[in-house]
Amino acid sequence: MQILVSKLIDELNSSVFVLLAMLAASFLMAFRIGKWTPQFSHQDQKINFLQGLSEKIIALQTKVDLIYQNTHPNKVVGSFSPTSLTDTGLKIARRVDASKILDLYFEKLDSLVEAHRPKTAYDIQVAAFRVAKENLPELLDTTTFTVLKNEAYSNGILLEDILMIFAVLLRNKILMRSGISMQPLPA
């Protein structure tokens, strides 16, 4: 057998031998890649599951927020139609001068809301609430942020509740600028 392989190598041009070796390597690579394909499709299934789970978590978080807002004795935002500031929220907004603070950061916050591409008043509200909660704290200077935290502490509420005041004001300002009525549609 060894003599036969040795004679074959001697007779064949070295380039033909290299081509045969490359063909064998290609076959092995194709075989291994074929084994990987089911693993990748399994990963795709996991990713799709996690994306669905993410949407469910967001929906659950929204519902928990609504429950919190409706059961908290010092709530600053009420689930009216549309969501509005309560008397407590209005008092806090005046004390911290929320309108003035919002005016300082409105252009940046407005562009962040527009990045969500809202089409309806509801879309604007959802985007404004998200932007106020997630992005406003990053924009505030240390002094203003401290004032807001102290106000939350003195009222026995969370900082997120204070940020909801800004979210409502931001939504109202964007709706007015867009010419969208803040009144609910008749039933």
Disulfide bonds with the S-S distance in Angstrom:
none
